[in-house]
Amino acid sequence: MNIRTGYDGSIFGSLPAMEGFRERFQVEKTGSKLGYISAMYTVGTIASLPVTGPACDFRGRRMGIFVGSIIVIASTILSGLAKNTSQFVAGRFFLGFGASITRAASSIWIAEISPPNYRGVLTAFYNCTYSVGALLAAGVTRGSVQYGGDVAWQIPVWCQMICPGIVCLSVLTFPESPRWMFANRREEQALAFLTKYHGAGRSDHPLVRLQMDEYRQVITVNGSDKHWWDYSDLYKTRSDRWRMLNALLPSIWGQCSGNAVVSYYLPAMLATAGLTKSDQVLNINVGYTAISAVAAYVGAALIEKMGRRPTVIWTSVACAICFAGITGGAGAYANTKSSSAASSGIAFIFIFGWCYNFGMTPLQALYPVECLSYEQRGKGIAFVFAFVHALAFINQFCFPIALQKIGWYTY
């Protein structure tokens, strides 16, 4: 499910490199119009905030995933048939709207169905599939560029339907979250799930008894998650506020470490290093996303050994060093037109991709879910993703304008 999110979220990193896309929508590789089109995906995710939490809580996690996927399919049709900027922007808006619902519901679902001893690793691996989706987006756009014209950008846009289509056909056959079932007075069904999937068929298995005892102690059948209008569990006690603050922190890690601008505006960044040909840019984009995907899975596999906080601290240090290298390489190329300076800047982009995805990607889904209590989780994750995309909006809208006006100084 997160493969689809990765595909949707990353495809715009390649489309501006295509001449047919730029001609159709009258945009450049930088500038305010490109930022406007790109940022509309983020506007859609922010607009979905009032709906996302209730969608996760009302009929279960699976239904939230299903509804979000349906919206993504409809938005893809709108974007694929777009003949002007307004139509394409509308498709981007509803794409973000549906993707936010699906992402929130699926991250909660995977955390709640996972056995306690594997929950951290599995939730971290779940978010790593974002990189797989990004790699697919890079590969599809690289393959379609040979066709030219509208077909070149329409193929990757229409391919957005594949993953949500598979999800729609299959997700309602998946088991529901046992925590959601328990919270909605379906204790027998929750016990049956735990017996089958966590207890090897034994209802008296220690892991089953442990989780059922936990549910009885911490989950209330009358919590605010039962009322779509009630957000009080996010703020009514000091503990609730502290949990929400910690859940929001990964939003800052993820969006203010540089990855958002690299993901969305790699073609524009490469232009500051002298690379402007579409095939060159898309080849580099494929390589970058491949390295990022490998790094994310390596980081997820090691996350339990490394710990949450040390991983974030050292990853942030590494990302800062890499951005210094990108700045130096791009600045030197601007002044000297040296090919070695350009190569240095590009190398640091690749190193940055490894460092960021090794540390930040596994934690962005894992950390918020671990911080929030059950009653907070649906609406809390919705707030987390809204905050993520509010920060992303700043990056997506402002970064191309800054690149157009001041070039490499932006870094």
Secondary structure per residue as TSV (DSSP state, phi and psi in degrees):
chain	resnum	aa	ss	phi	psi
A	1	M	-	360.0	-36.6
A	2	N	H	-77.5	-15.3
A	3	I	H	-59.9	-43.2
A	4	R	H	-62.1	-41.7
A	5	T	H	-62.2	-41.9
A	6	G	H	-63.6	-39.3
A	7	Y	H	-65.3	-50.0
A	8	D	H	-61.2	-42.9
A	9	G	H	-74.4	-20.9
A	10	S	H	-105.3	-15.4
A	11	I	G	-60.6	-32.0
A	12	F	G	-71.7	-11.9
A	13	G	G	-70.5	-17.8
A	14	S	T	-109.1	-31.9
A	15	L	G	-57.0	-41.5
A	16	P	G	-64.1	-15.2
A	17	A	G	-77.2	-11.0
A	18	M	-	-92.4	127.9
A	19	E	H	-63.9	-38.3
A	20	G	H	-61.9	-38.8
A	21	F	H	-66.4	-44.2
A	22	R	H	-64.7	-37.8
A	23	E	H	-70.0	-41.8
A	24	R	H	-61.9	-43.0
A	25	F	H	-107.8	8.7
A	26	Q	T	53.3	55.3
A	27	V	-	-126.0	164.2
A	28	E	-	-110.4	-176.5
A	29	K	S	-76.3	-12.8
A	30	T	S	-135.7	-179.1
A	31	G	S	109.0	168.1
A	32	S	H	-70.0	-34.6
A	33	K	H	-67.1	-40.0
A	34	L	H	-63.2	-42.1
A	35	G	H	-61.8	-38.4
A	36	Y	H	-63.4	-46.5
A	37	I	H	-64.9	-44.2
A	38	S	H	-64.7	-45.2
A	39	A	H	-70.0	-16.7
A	40	M	H	-65.6	-27.5
A	41	Y	H	-60.1	-43.4
A	42	T	H	-69.0	-38.1
A	43	V	H	-59.4	-39.5
A	44	G	H	-63.2	-40.5
A	45	T	H	-66.8	-37.7
A	46	I	H	-68.1	-40.3
A	47	A	H	-64.9	-23.7
A	48	S	T	-78.4	-5.4
A	49	L	H	-51.8	-48.2
A	50	P	H	-65.4	-20.2
A	51	V	H	-96.2	-31.9
A	52	T	H	-61.9	-49.8
A	53	G	H	-58.8	-54.0
A	54	P	H	-58.1	-35.4
A	55	A	H	-63.6	-32.8
A	56	C	H	-76.6	-28.1
A	57	D	H	-98.7	-31.0
A	58	F	S	-67.4	-57.1
A	59	R	S	-114.9	15.5
A	60	G	-	106.5	165.7
A	61	R	H	-65.9	-37.7
A	62	R	H	-62.3	-41.5
A	63	M	H	-66.2	-35.2
A	64	G	H	-61.8	-42.9
A	65	I	H	-62.3	-42.9
A	66	F	H	-63.2	-49.3
A	67	V	H	-61.9	-44.9
A	68	G	H	-60.3	-39.8
A	69	S	H	-66.7	-37.5
A	70	I	H	-61.7	-42.7
A	71	I	H	-63.9	-39.4
A	72	V	H	-62.6	-42.2
A	73	I	H	-61.9	-44.9
A	74	A	H	-62.8	-40.1
A	75	S	H	-68.0	-33.4
A	76	T	H	-65.0	-41.2
A	77	I	H	-60.7	-43.5
A	78	L	H	-62.3	-44.6
A	79	S	H	-67.9	-42.3
A	80	G	H	-65.0	-29.4
A	81	L	T	-93.3	1.0
A	82	A	-	-61.7	133.9
A	83	K	-	-112.3	-9.4
A	84	N	S	-146.1	173.1
A	85	T	H	-63.2	-39.7
A	86	S	H	-60.1	-42.7
A	87	Q	H	-67.1	-42.3
A	88	F	H	-66.8	-39.5
A	89	V	H	-63.8	-40.1
A	90	A	H	-61.6	-41.5
A	91	G	H	-62.2	-40.7
A	92	R	H	-63.3	-39.1
A	93	F	H	-61.6	-51.2
A	94	F	H	-72.8	-24.9
A	95	L	H	-62.5	-46.7
A	96	G	H	-64.7	-37.1
A	97	F	H	-60.6	-50.8
A	98	G	H	-70.6	-38.5
A	99	A	H	-62.6	-36.3
A	100	S	H	-64.1	-43.0
A	101	I	H	-63.8	-46.4
A	102	T	H	-63.8	-43.4
A	103	R	H	-65.2	-43.0
A	104	A	H	-63.9	-48.7
A	105	A	H	-64.9	-40.5
A	106	S	H	-72.6	-35.4
A	107	S	H	-67.6	-37.1
A	108	I	H	-67.8	-43.8
A	109	W	H	-58.8	-47.1
A	110	I	H	-66.3	-35.4
A	111	A	H	-69.7	-34.9
A	112	E	H	-84.1	-20.7
A	113	I	H	-94.8	-10.8
A	114	S	S	-77.5	141.8
A	115	P	-	-61.9	146.4
A	116	P	T	-55.0	-36.5
A	117	N	T	-74.6	-13.8
A	118	Y	T	-117.9	1.9
A	119	R	H	-60.8	-43.8
A	120	G	H	-61.5	-49.5
A	121	V	H	-66.6	-44.1
A	122	L	H	-65.9	-40.3
A	123	T	H	-67.4	-37.0
A	124	A	H	-65.5	-42.8
A	125	F	H	-63.8	-35.6
A	126	Y	H	-56.3	-48.3
A	127	N	H	-68.3	-24.1
A	128	C	H	-68.1	-22.8
A	129	T	H	-65.3	-14.6
A	130	Y	H	-56.1	-41.5
A	131	S	H	-66.8	-32.9
A	132	V	H	-64.4	-44.1
A	133	G	H	-61.8	-40.1
A	134	A	H	-63.5	-37.8
A	135	L	H	-66.2	-40.7
A	136	L	H	-62.0	-42.1
A	137	A	H	-61.7	-42.2
A	138	A	H	-65.3	-41.1
A	139	G	H	-67.8	-42.5
A	140	V	H	-65.2	-44.0
A	141	T	H	-66.7	-35.4
A	142	R	H	-65.4	-38.2
A	143	G	H	-74.2	-31.2
A	144	S	H	-85.3	-13.0
A	145	V	G	-63.6	-23.3
A	146	Q	G	-67.9	-19.8
A	147	Y	G	-79.5	-30.0
A	148	G	-	72.5	170.6
A	149	G	H	62.6	-155.0
A	150	D	H	-67.9	-30.8
A	151	V	H	-59.2	-36.0
A	152	A	H	-58.4	-42.5
A	153	W	H	-91.2	-22.4
A	154	Q	H	-71.5	-34.4
A	155	I	H	-59.1	-54.0
A	156	P	H	-63.5	-31.2
A	157	V	H	-66.5	-46.8
A	158	W	H	-65.6	-29.3
A	159	C	G	-67.0	-13.0
A	160	Q	G	-61.5	-19.0
A	161	M	G	-79.3	-18.3
A	162	I	H	-64.2	-55.3
A	163	C	H	-65.0	-47.9
A	164	P	H	-64.1	-29.1
A	165	G	H	-63.6	-44.4
A	166	I	H	-62.6	-42.2
A	167	V	H	-62.5	-46.2
A	168	C	H	-59.3	-37.2
A	169	L	H	-75.7	-19.3
A	170	S	H	-121.1	-25.9
A	171	V	G	-65.0	-32.8
A	172	L	G	-74.0	-8.6
A	173	T	G	-90.5	-6.6
A	174	F	S	-76.8	158.2
A	175	P	-	-70.2	146.8
A	176	E	-	-79.3	158.5
A	177	S	-	-60.6	127.4
A	178	P	H	-64.9	-31.4
A	179	R	H	-65.9	-42.3
A	180	W	H	-64.2	-42.4
A	181	M	H	-62.9	-42.9
A	182	F	H	-63.1	-43.4
A	183	A	H	-67.3	-18.5
A	184	N	T	-109.8	33.7
A	185	R	T	62.1	34.0
A	186	R	-	-120.6	57.3
A	187	E	H	-62.8	-38.8
A	188	E	H	-62.9	-40.0
A	189	Q	H	-69.7	-36.3
A	190	A	H	-63.3	-42.7
A	191	L	H	-63.7	-39.9
A	192	A	H	-62.8	-40.2
A	193	F	H	-61.5	-50.2
A	194	L	H	-63.3	-37.8
A	195	T	H	-63.2	-43.9
A	196	K	H	-73.6	-45.3
A	197	Y	H	-99.1	-24.6
A	198	H	T	-113.7	-19.0
A	199	G	S	-112.9	10.7
A	200	A	T	54.4	37.1
A	201	G	T	85.7	1.8
A	202	R	-	-109.5	119.1
A	203	S	T	-73.8	-17.9
A	204	D	T	-97.1	12.5
A	205	H	-	-61.2	139.0
A	206	P	H	-54.4	-37.6
A	207	L	H	-67.6	-36.4
A	208	V	H	-67.3	-47.3
A	209	R	H	-64.0	-38.5
A	210	L	H	-60.0	-46.9
A	211	Q	H	-71.7	-38.2
A	212	M	H	-64.4	-39.5
A	213	D	H	-63.1	-40.6
A	214	E	H	-62.7	-45.6
A	215	Y	H	-56.7	-45.0
A	216	R	H	-65.2	-30.5
A	217	Q	H	-82.7	-36.5
A	218	V	H	-112.8	-14.9
A	219	I	-	-105.0	127.7
A	220	T	-	-104.6	142.1
A	221	V	T	-83.9	1.3
A	222	N	T	-123.2	25.9
A	223	G	S	-73.0	172.3
A	224	S	G	-66.9	-17.0
A	225	D	G	-66.7	-14.5
A	226	K	G	-83.7	-10.0
A	227	H	S	-124.4	117.4
A	228	W	T	-62.6	-25.8
A	229	W	T	-88.5	-9.2
A	230	D	-	-96.2	111.9
A	231	Y	-	-112.0	16.3
A	232	S	G	-65.4	-27.9
A	233	D	G	-68.5	-8.6
A	234	L	G	-83.9	-16.0
A	235	Y	T	-146.4	-5.8
A	236	K	S	-72.3	-23.3
A	237	T	S	-122.1	164.1
A	238	R	H	-61.2	-39.4
A	239	S	H	-62.2	-41.1
A	240	D	H	-62.0	-43.5
A	241	R	H	-66.3	-38.2
A	242	W	H	-65.8	-41.4
A	243	R	H	-61.1	-44.4
A	244	M	H	-64.7	-40.2
A	245	L	H	-59.5	-45.8
A	246	N	H	-68.7	-32.7
A	247	A	H	-67.8	-29.6
A	248	L	H	-79.7	-20.5
A	249	L	H	-56.9	-42.0
A	250	P	H	-60.5	-22.3
A	251	S	H	-61.8	-41.2
A	252	I	H	-69.9	-43.5
A	253	W	H	-55.9	-47.3
A	254	G	H	-72.1	-37.4
A	255	Q	H	-98.2	-18.6
A	256	C	S	-109.8	17.4
A	257	S	S	-103.3	-1.0
A	258	G	S	105.6	-16.8
A	259	N	H	-66.0	-35.5
A	260	A	H	-60.1	-43.1
A	261	V	H	-72.9	-33.3
A	262	V	H	-67.7	-43.0
A	263	S	H	-64.4	-41.9
A	264	Y	H	-88.1	-27.5
A	265	Y	H	-129.9	35.5
A	266	L	H	-57.7	-43.7
A	267	P	H	-55.9	-41.9
A	268	A	H	-68.4	-37.8
A	269	M	H	-65.2	-41.6
A	270	L	H	-66.6	-30.0
A	271	A	H	-62.5	-33.7
A	272	T	T	-70.4	-14.1
A	273	A	T	-104.8	11.3
A	274	G	T	92.2	5.1
A	275	L	-	-102.3	116.1
A	276	T	-	-128.2	-15.9
A	277	K	-	-70.4	139.2
A	278	S	H	-59.8	-44.1
A	279	D	H	-67.4	-36.6
A	280	Q	H	-63.0	-47.5
A	281	V	H	-62.8	-44.1
A	282	L	H	-71.4	-32.2
A	283	N	H	-63.0	-45.2
A	284	I	H	-64.3	-38.3
A	285	N	H	-62.0	-40.8
A	286	V	H	-62.7	-45.6
A	287	G	H	-62.7	-41.7
A	288	Y	H	-62.3	-46.5
A	289	T	H	-70.1	-31.7
A	290	A	H	-64.9	-46.1
A	291	I	H	-62.5	-40.4
A	292	S	H	-62.8	-40.7
A	293	A	H	-64.4	-44.9
A	294	V	H	-62.5	-44.6
A	295	A	H	-60.8	-40.3
A	296	A	H	-62.6	-42.5
A	297	Y	H	-71.6	-36.3
A	298	V	H	-63.6	-44.9
A	299	G	H	-62.7	-40.9
A	300	A	H	-64.0	-39.0
A	301	A	H	-65.4	-27.2
A	302	L	H	-102.6	0.4
A	303	I	H	-62.9	-35.0
A	304	E	H	-68.3	-31.5
A	305	K	H	-78.9	-35.8
A	306	M	H	-79.9	-30.1
A	307	G	-	86.4	156.4
A	308	R	H	-74.1	-56.0
A	309	R	H	-67.3	-46.1
A	310	P	H	-59.1	-35.7
A	311	T	H	-62.3	-45.1
A	312	V	H	-64.7	-44.1
A	313	I	H	-60.9	-52.1
A	314	W	H	-72.9	-30.1
A	315	T	H	-66.0	-39.7
A	316	S	H	-63.1	-40.9
A	317	V	H	-61.5	-45.5
A	318	A	H	-63.8	-41.0
A	319	C	H	-64.6	-39.5
A	320	A	H	-62.5	-42.8
A	321	I	H	-62.9	-41.9
A	322	C	H	-64.5	-41.2
A	323	F	H	-67.5	-30.1
A	324	A	H	-63.1	-40.3
A	325	G	H	-66.4	-40.8
A	326	I	H	-61.7	-43.7
A	327	T	H	-61.6	-46.5
A	328	G	H	-62.6	-43.8
A	329	G	H	-64.9	-45.9
A	330	A	H	-67.1	-39.0
A	331	G	H	-65.6	-41.8
A	332	A	H	-65.3	-38.6
A	333	Y	H	-65.3	-40.8
A	334	A	H	-61.4	-32.7
A	335	N	H	-89.2	-31.4
A	336	T	H	-118.3	-15.4
A	337	K	-	57.9	28.3
A	338	S	-	-76.4	129.8
A	339	S	H	-67.3	-31.5
A	340	S	H	-67.9	-36.2
A	341	A	H	-65.4	-42.6
A	342	A	H	-62.1	-43.3
A	343	S	H	-63.2	-37.1
A	344	S	H	-63.3	-45.3
A	345	G	H	-61.6	-41.8
A	346	I	H	-66.6	-39.1
A	347	A	H	-60.4	-40.8
A	348	F	H	-68.8	-28.7
A	349	I	H	-62.2	-42.7
A	350	F	H	-67.4	-41.0
A	351	I	H	-65.2	-40.1
A	352	F	H	-58.3	-45.1
A	353	G	H	-57.7	-40.0
A	354	W	H	-66.8	-49.2
A	355	C	H	-62.5	-48.4
A	356	Y	H	-61.2	-50.5
A	357	N	H	-71.7	-27.0
A	358	F	H	-64.0	-42.9
A	359	G	H	-101.3	-44.2
A	360	M	H	-82.6	-41.4
A	361	T	H	-59.1	-47.3
A	362	P	H	-61.8	-29.7
A	363	L	H	-87.4	-17.1
A	364	Q	H	-68.2	-29.2
A	365	A	H	-94.4	-35.0
A	366	L	H	-69.8	-48.6
A	367	Y	H	-64.2	-47.4
A	368	P	H	-62.0	-41.1
A	369	V	H	-63.9	-37.5
A	370	E	H	-68.4	-31.1
A	371	C	H	-76.1	-34.1
A	372	L	S	-88.4	143.5
A	373	S	-	-74.2	169.5
A	374	Y	H	-59.2	-48.2
A	375	E	H	-63.3	-27.5
A	376	Q	H	-81.6	-20.0
A	377	R	H	-62.6	-48.5
A	378	G	H	-62.2	-56.5
A	379	K	H	-72.1	-32.1
A	380	G	H	-65.3	-44.7
A	381	I	H	-64.3	-35.4
A	382	A	H	-60.4	-43.2
A	383	F	H	-64.1	-40.5
A	384	V	H	-58.9	-48.3
A	385	F	H	-69.7	-32.4
A	386	A	H	-64.6	-40.4
A	387	F	H	-67.3	-40.3
A	388	V	H	-54.1	-48.3
A	389	H	H	-80.2	-21.6
A	390	A	H	-64.4	-42.5
A	391	L	H	-68.1	-38.9
A	392	A	H	-63.9	-33.9
A	393	F	H	-59.3	-42.3
A	394	I	H	-61.3	-46.1
A	395	N	H	-61.9	-48.1
A	396	Q	H	-69.8	-37.0
A	397	F	H	-83.0	-40.2
A	398	C	H	-84.8	-33.8
A	399	F	H	-61.3	-46.9
A	400	P	H	-65.2	-31.1
A	401	I	H	-67.5	-42.9
A	402	A	H	-63.4	-41.6
A	403	L	H	-62.0	-39.0
A	404	Q	H	-66.9	-37.0
A	405	K	H	-85.5	-43.8
A	406	I	H	-124.8	4.3
A	407	G	G	60.9	-133.8
A	408	W	G	-66.8	-17.7
A	409	Y	G	-59.3	-23.0
A	410	T	G	-54.8	-37.9
A	411	Y	-	-63.5	360.0
